[in-house]
Amino acid sequence: MEYRHSLYDTSASNKSSRPRTKKWPEIWARLSMGLRTKIKTHILRASYWLAYRLAAPVVYTRHPFARYPYMSRPSELLELTKQLLSVKEPGAVVEVGCHQGWTTCFLVEALKEQGVKRNYVCIDTFNGFTPQDARFEYEVRGKSEGLYDDFFLISDPAWLKASMSRFGYTNVTVIKTDAATFNYLALGQIAFAWIDVDLYRPVRASLERILPNMARGGVVMVDDCNASDDHWNGAYEAYIEACKDHNIKPTIVSQKFGIIYT
């Protein structure tokens, strides 16, 4: 196919004297996937920023457009809450991979309802998967190139902090970092850890860094421990390997949660 440098087509076959302008779908299709993702991400981020800055009362008010807001099923949230509230030992709650904080709000509210006072720490890159984590999936685990490049890009630690503050959740700390390299010892004793970072490398590294800091009688839960889920079975593989290395019997509940009782 021949592409002309001019906006005007002067060939004999062009029966119109009006300029031939490129249509947006055509221009959009020629952009690289990476550039398209960046453009979409920036547009969405700007939209959310404007919504929060200009219409926060609307954003945080019940509205008539109902939908189920959680990525987890009700039965999964019930299991997660049950395990969280079962821990009686002192220590912090650590959520590794909080994204926009929907599950965070649910669990913090559950603690508040039951009168349980714990520090709640949210850890996330707030920028999707790290290049190292995604590259490991492509080059070592044989996943399709680019499969994980577009996930979880629309989030911001400032937004989550503002939301927690707005609803009076004073026990929540938000940390922007790489879960695979973070120093969990800085958090003190951990009573409950919820690891939801999906891929093999961050799950494996988080487990190795968190387990030595767990309270005796604590609980570690790992999401996406489903061997048949081809997209996210890296979490399952990391969980099984950690259990084997630490001589722990694997326990899978709700068909996807890997549990380690410490």
N, C-alpha and C positions, 0 to 999 in steps of 0.2 A: 504493500500500500504506500502511495506517495503522499508525503505531507508537505503542503505549501507553506512558505514562510510568510506570505501575505495574508491578511484577512480577506482579500478580494480574490475571487477565482475568475481569471480572465480566459479560461479555456472555452473552446467553442461549445462544449457540451453544457455549459452553464447558461441556462435560459433566463436567469434573473440578473439584473444589474445591481441588485442590492448586495451589501457586503455579507459574506459568509462568516458568521461569528461562531466560535466554538461554544458548545453548550456545556453547562456545568457537569452533567454526568460524564461527558467525554473527558473533560479536564480531570475530574476526580478519578476516573478509571486509570489515567496515565500516571498518577502519583504512586510512589512506592507504598507498600503496605505500612511500613514503619512511619512514614510521614503522615499518612491518612490517620493512623492511630493517634499520633501526637496532636493533630488538628482537632480530632473529635474529643480527645481528652481535655484539651485546653478550652474548647467551647463549653463542654459540660461543667468543668470546674468553674468557669466564669459565670455560668447560669446559676450554679448552686451558691456561689459567693454573693451574687446579686440578690438571690432569693433570701439568703440569710441576712444580708445587710439592709435590704429595703423592705422586707416583709417577714421579719422574724416572728411577730405575733401570729401570722397566718401559718407559717411553717410549723410552729410548736403548738398549734391549736387543733382540737379535733375537727375534722372536716367530713363532708358527706361522701367522699370518694374512698370507700373502704377497700382494703386489700390485706392479705396476710403478709406481714412485714419481715418475717424471719426466713433465713435460708435453711434452718433445721425444722423438721416436722414436730408437731406437738408432743408426740411420744418421746422424741429425742430430747426436747427441752425439759420434759418431766424427769427423764433419767439423769440428765445433767444436773438439774436442781437437787434431785434426791442425793446424788453423790456429793455435791457441794455441801449440803446441810448435814450430811452424815459425819463430817469431820469435826471432832471436838477439840483437837489439839490446837494450841496457839500457833499463829503464823499468818503470813499473807496469802492472798489469792492472787495468782499470776495467770493472766490470759495472754497467751502467745499467739498473735495473729487476730487482732480485734477488728480490723478493717474500719467500718463506719461506726461500730459500737452498738449495734442493735442487740446482740446477745449480751454485751456488757451491761446495758440498761436493765435487761431482764434479770440477770444474776445479781446485780447490785440491789435491785428492788426486792429480790427474794431474800437477800441477807437482811435488808432493812425491815421487811415485814416480820421476820422471825427474831428481830432484836439482836442479830449477830453482828458484832463490831470487828471488822477486819480491814486492814489495808488492802486495797484492790489495785493491782498494777496491770496496765494495758501496754503491751509491747507490739509494735508493728513497724514495717518500713514506711507505711503510708504512701507507697509508690509501687505497689505490686511486688512481684517476685524479683529478687536480685538477679543480675545477669549471671552470676556464678551458679546460683541454684537452677535457673532455667537451662543454662549450658550443660550442666551435669545431666539433666533429664534427656537432652538431645543427643549428647555425645556418648554418654555412658549407659543410659537406660534405654536408648533407642526410640525415644518419643519423637513425634513429627516436629520438624523444625518450625519454630514460631508458635507452637501450640499454646504456650503459657505467656506469651508476650502482652496480651491485652487484658489480663485479669486484674481486678482489684486496684485499678489506677485512680479511681475517683474517691479520694479520702484525704483528710488533712488533720494533723494532731491538734491544730488550733480549733477546728470545728468540734472535735470530740471534747476537748477541754471546756469549750464554751457550753456545750450541751450538758456536760456533767455539772458545771457550775450553775447553770440555769435551773436545774431541778434539785439543787442542794445536795448533790452527792460529793461531800467533802472528803471522803475517804479514797477517792480515785486519783491515781497518778498515771499520766500518759507519757510514754517514752518512745520516741522515734529512734529506731535502731535496727540492726540486723540480728534477728533471733539466734542465728548460728554463731555469733561471736560475742554476744552480750555477756557481761559478768553477772550472773545471777546471785553470786555470793553477796553482792552489794545490797540485796533486798532483805537480807536476814533470813530467818527460817521461813520456809514455804509450807503451808498446810494443804493447799489445793492448787494444782496446776492444770490448766486447760490449754492444750496445744493444738492449734488449728492453723498450721502453715502449709499443709497439703502435700508438699513435695518431699522427696527422700532426704535431701541434704539438710534442710533446716530442721526437720523433725528429728533426725538422728542426732544432730549437734545439740539441739535444745534438750533432748532427753539426757544426754551425757553430762550436760552442764547443770541441769535441774536436779537430777536424782540425788547427788551428794548433799544437796541443800534441803531435802524434804524432811518434814517432821516425821517422827515415828508415829504411825497411825494416820498419816496423810494419804491423799489420793492424787494420782496423776491420770488424766484422761487425754487420749489422743484421738482426734477426729479423722474420718476418712480411712479407717482401718477395714477396708473391704477389698479383698484380693481380686474380686471380679470387676472392679471399677477401673477400667483401663486408664482413664484420665488421671486418677488420684491414688493409684495403688502404691506409689512411692512411700506414702505415709504408713501404709500397712507393712511394707517391707522393712522400713526403719524401725517400727514398733517391734516386730517379731525378732529382728536382729538384736535390739536392745534387751529384750526379755531373755534371749539366749545368752548374751554376754554376762548378764547379771543373775543368771540362774533363777529367773522368774517365770512362773507359768502364765502364758498369755490368756487373757480373759477378754472376749469380745461381747459386748452387749449392744442391744438396739441395732444389730447387724452392721455397725460401723464404728463404735467407740471401743478403742483399746484401753483397758484399765490396768494400772499398776498400783497395788496397795502397798504402802510403805510402812 
